[in-house]
Amino acid sequence: MAARKRRQKKRKGNGIRLLICGIVEILVILTLVVVIGWNKGVKDWLLSFQRPIVRNLDLSGINSPYAVLMQAQGGKIIGENNAKERIYPASMTKIMTAILAIEEVEDLERGITLTSDMVDGLYAQDATRAGFEPGETVRVIDLLYGVLLPSGAECCLALADHIAGSEEAFVDMMNKKAEKLGMDDTHFCDSTGLHDPDHYSTVEDIAVLLKYAIRNDTFREIIESPYHSTPPTNVHPDGITYYSTLFNELPDPAVTGGEILGGKTGYTSDAGLCLASYARMGDREYILVTAGAPGASGSALHVQDAVTIYNRLGEALGAAAA
């Protein structure tokens, strides 16, 4: 009898130990899932439940007929005008080109030699260029600055060819990335944003793209820079200095309660003036994407719209905190 009780007690003890071990294993696995997934969407998923300080902001009275204002953390939309309507994204396309290149190229110091095929056709299309020439060997990091600051089309083509072997193959990668990010109404035909009737997006999709891109430290460092100077190359012995198309039109990034940190402009005659930007207001960041503002290249109505909305947001945040 005593021996049987000891065996029962031993089995019970073993069962408790197994139960405890099982619970510990589950906790370890859950911890690993959270840690590994933190930068792969878990953080954004948790933040999506974060209550906005300003629930809804009026975006009327601006030049751009298409606009969306989104919390960068969590992705809550707190203001929109025609956010799901199709637009031509123009050079806002280059956000995708840049972030995809950053993720695909391991060595950003590696040199790429531009060819005539990458440059010659851009003259006829009146595409914006950073200033690199055929036969010039340029570091990947300088090409990335060239994509995002002066909106250099030759930089896009050089990166696309280096990464995928052709622009067509790179564009296929862009569309697959867009699908993965949930950009459900976006289709790219090129890496530059040059007009094509089948090259389209929405301001909401571009906001989703920018929200993703600014999680990357290299992307942020580039797009927040007002200018960049390259080292000497075999064609430009003094290097090239180029400037941000956004900060050229925005000498003072300060807005009510915060500042505009960076952004990517865009323009074609079909797309109008476009801007995807983000700002820090207090301890939060917000993304604003606008498109379709009237005017020609060199006009600043899209930048004025950003200042107007961020100021309006700052005032609303101030009133909510009072």
C-alpha positions in Angstrom: 0.0 0.0 0.0 2.7 2.4 0.9 4.7 1.6 -2.2 1.6 2.3 -4.4 1.1 5.6 -2.7 4.7 6.5 -3.4 4.3 5.6 -7.0 1.1 7.6 -7.3 2.8 10.6 -5.6 5.8 10.2 -7.9 3.5 10.1 -11.0 1.7 13.2 -9.8 5.0 15.0 -9.2 6.2 14.1 -12.7 2.9 15.3 -14.2 3.2 18.7 -12.4 6.8 19.0 -13.6 5.8 18.2 -17.2 2.9 20.7 -17.0 5.3 23.4 -15.7 7.9 22.6 -18.4 5.1 22.8 -21.0 4.0 26.2 -19.8 7.6 27.5 -19.8 8.1 26.2 -23.3 4.9 27.9 -24.5 6.0 31.2 -22.8 9.4 31.0 -24.4 7.9 30.4 -27.9 5.4 33.2 -27.5 8.3 35.5 -26.4 10.3 34.6 -29.4 7.4 35.1 -31.7 6.8 38.6 -30.3 10.5 39.5 -30.4 11.0 38.2 -34.0 7.8 39.6 -35.2 8.1 43.0 -33.6 9.7 44.5 -36.7 7.6 42.5 -39.0 4.2 43.9 -38.2 3.4 42.9 -34.6 4.3 46.4 -33.4 2.1 48.1 -35.9 -0.7 45.6 -35.1 -0.5 46.5 -31.5 -0.3 50.2 -32.2 -3.3 50.0 -34.5 -5.4 49.9 -31.2 -3.8 53.1 -30.0 -6.5 55.7 -29.7 -5.7 58.8 -31.9 -5.4 62.1 -30.0 -7.3 63.7 -32.9 -9.9 61.3 -34.3 -10.8 63.2 -37.5 -9.1 66.2 -39.2 -10.8 68.2 -41.9 -8.6 68.2 -45.0 -10.8 70.6 -47.0 -9.6 73.9 -48.4 -6.3 72.8 -50.0 -5.2 72.7 -53.5 -4.9 68.9 -53.8 -8.1 67.0 -54.6 -6.6 63.8 -53.2 -5.3 63.6 -49.7 -4.9 61.3 -46.7 -3.5 61.9 -43.2 -2.3 58.8 -41.3 -0.7 58.0 -38.0 2.7 56.6 -38.8 2.5 54.3 -35.8 -0.4 51.9 -36.4 -1.7 53.4 -39.6 -4.9 54.9 -38.4 -6.4 57.4 -41.0 -7.5 60.6 -39.3 -8.4 62.6 -42.4 -8.9 61.9 -46.1 -10.2 63.3 -49.4 -10.7 60.8 -52.2 -8.1 58.6 -50.6 -9.0 55.5 -52.4 -9.5 57.1 -55.9 -6.8 56.2 -58.5 -4.1 58.7 -59.1 -0.9 58.9 -61.1 1.8 58.8 -58.5 4.6 60.4 -60.6 7.9 60.5 -58.7 6.3 59.3 -55.4 6.9 56.0 -57.2 10.6 56.4 -56.3 9.8 55.7 -52.7 9.2 52.1 -53.7 12.3 52.1 -56.0 14.5 53.3 -53.1 13.3 51.1 -50.3 13.4 48.0 -52.5 16.9 48.8 -53.6 18.0 49.4 -50.0 16.6 46.0 -49.0 18.1 44.1 -52.0 21.7 45.5 -52.1 23.9 44.4 -49.2 26.9 46.6 -49.9 25.7 50.2 -50.4 29.3 51.3 -51.0 29.5 49.2 -54.2 30.0 51.0 -57.4 27.7 50.8 -60.4 28.7 52.1 -63.9 25.9 53.9 -65.8 25.4 53.1 -69.4 24.1 55.1 -72.4 21.0 52.9 -72.3 20.2 54.2 -68.8 20.6 57.8 -69.7 19.9 58.6 -73.4 16.2 57.9 -73.4 15.6 60.2 -70.4 16.4 63.4 -72.4 13.5 62.7 -74.9 11.1 62.1 -72.0 12.2 65.3 -70.2 12.9 63.2 -67.1 14.5 64.8 -64.0 18.1 63.7 -63.5 20.6 63.9 -60.7 23.4 64.6 -63.1 25.4 61.4 -63.6 26.7 60.5 -67.1 27.2 57.3 -69.1 30.4 55.6 -68.1 30.4 57.1 -64.7 30.8 54.7 -61.7 28.7 55.7 -58.8 28.3 54.2 -55.3 24.8 52.6 -54.6 24.4 55.0 -51.6 24.9 58.0 -53.8 22.4 56.7 -56.4 19.9 56.2 -53.5 20.3 59.9 -52.5 20.0 60.7 -56.2 16.6 58.9 -56.3 15.1 60.5 -53.3 16.5 64.1 -53.2 16.8 65.4 -56.8 14.5 62.7 -58.1 17.1 61.4 -60.5 15.6 59.0 -63.1 19.1 57.7 -64.2 19.7 56.6 -60.6 16.5 54.6 -60.7 17.5 52.9 -63.9 21.0 52.1 -62.7 19.7 50.5 -59.5 17.0 48.6 -61.3 19.4 47.1 -63.9 22.0 46.3 -61.2 19.5 44.5 -59.0 17.2 42.7 -61.5 19.0 42.8 -64.8 16.5 45.1 -66.4 13.9 47.7 -65.4 11.1 45.4 -66.5 12.3 42.7 -64.1 12.7 45.3 -61.3 9.2 46.6 -61.8 7.9 43.1 -61.4 9.6 43.1 -58.0 8.0 46.5 -57.2 4.5 45.1 -57.9 5.1 42.0 -55.8 6.3 44.2 -52.9 3.2 46.4 -53.3 1.0 43.4 -53.1 2.8 42.2 -50.0 2.3 45.5 -48.3 -1.4 45.5 -49.1 -1.3 48.3 -51.7 -4.4 46.8 -53.3 -5.0 49.5 -55.9 -1.4 50.1 -57.2 0.3 49.0 -60.3 3.7 50.1 -61.4 5.0 50.2 -65.0 8.4 51.8 -64.4 10.8 52.6 -61.6 10.7 56.4 -62.2 7.1 57.5 -62.2 7.2 58.7 -65.8 3.6 58.7 -67.1 1.9 55.6 -68.3 -1.9 55.1 -68.2 -1.5 51.8 -66.5 0.9 53.2 -63.8 -1.4 54.1 -61.0 -1.9 54.1 -57.2 -4.0 55.9 -54.5 -2.9 58.4 -51.9 -3.8 55.8 -49.3 -1.6 53.2 -50.9 1.3 55.6 -51.1 0.8 56.4 -47.4 1.0 52.7 -46.6 4.3 52.5 -48.6 5.8 55.5 -46.9 4.8 54.1 -43.5 6.7 51.0 -44.3 9.7 52.8 -45.8 10.4 55.1 -42.8 10.9 52.1 -40.6 14.2 51.6 -42.4 17.0 53.7 -40.9 18.9 54.1 -44.2 15.8 55.3 -46.0 15.0 57.8 -43.2 18.6 59.2 -43.2 18.4 59.8 -46.9 14.9 61.3 -47.2 15.4 63.6 -44.2 18.6 65.1 -45.7 18.3 68.6 -47.3 21.2 67.9 -49.6 24.0 65.3 -50.4 27.5 65.6 -51.8 29.0 62.6 -53.5 32.8 61.8 -53.4 34.8 62.3 -56.6 34.0 60.0 -59.5 35.7 59.2 -62.8 33.5 61.8 -64.5 33.0 64.4 -61.8 36.4 64.9 -60.0 34.8 67.2 -57.5 31.7 65.0 -57.0 28.1 66.3 -57.3 26.0 68.1 -54.8 22.3 67.8 -55.2 19.4 69.0 -53.1 16.0 67.8 -51.9 13.1 68.9 -54.1 11.0 69.1 -50.9 13.4 71.2 -48.8 14.1 73.5 -51.8 10.4 74.6 -51.5 10.4 74.3 -47.7 13.1 76.6 -46.2 11.5 76.2 -42.7 10.2 72.8 -41.8 8.7 74.0 -38.5 4.9 73.7 -38.2 2.5 74.3 -35.4 3.6 71.8 -32.6 6.2 70.0 -34.6 8.2 69.8 -37.8 8.2 68.2 -41.3 10.9 65.6 -41.3 11.1 64.6 -45.0 9.2 63.7 -48.1 9.1 62.9 -51.8 7.6 65.2 -54.3 6.2 64.3 -57.7 5.0 66.0 -60.8 3.8 65.2 -64.3 1.3 67.1 -66.4 -1.1 64.1 -65.9 -0.5 63.6 -62.2 -0.3 67.2 -61.1 1.8 68.2 -58.1 2.1 65.4 -55.6 3.8 65.0 -52.2 4.3 62.2 -49.7 5.7 63.6 -46.5 5.8 62.9 -42.8 6.1 65.0 -39.7 6.7 64.6 -36.0 4.1 66.3 -33.8 4.9 65.9 -30.1 5.7 62.2 -29.5 4.0 60.9 -32.6 4.6 60.9 -36.3 2.1 61.5 -39.0 2.1 60.8 -42.8 0.4 63.1 -45.3 0.1 62.2 -49.0 -1.5 64.6 -51.5 -1.9 64.5 -55.2 -3.4 66.3 -58.2 -2.6 69.9 -57.2 -2.7 72.3 -60.2 0.4 74.0 -61.4 3.6 73.2 -63.3 6.9 71.8 -62.2 8.5 74.3 -59.8 5.2 75.3 -58.3 4.9 74.8 -54.5 1.2 74.3 -54.1 1.6 70.7 -52.9 4.2 71.9 -50.3 1.8 74.7 -49.2 -0.9 72.0 -48.7 1.4 70.0 -46.4 2.2 73.1 -44.3 -1.5 74.0 -44.1 -2.5 70.5 -43.0 0.3 70.0 -40.5 -0.4 73.4 -39.0 -4.1 72.4 -38.7 -3.1 69.1 -37.1 -0.8 70.9 -34.6 -3.6 73.3 -33.6 -6.0 70.4 -33.1 -3.5 68.4 -31.1 -2.9 71.5 -28.9 -6.6 72.0 -28.4 -7.0 68.3 -27.5 -4.3 68.5 -24.9 -5.6 71.7 -23.3 
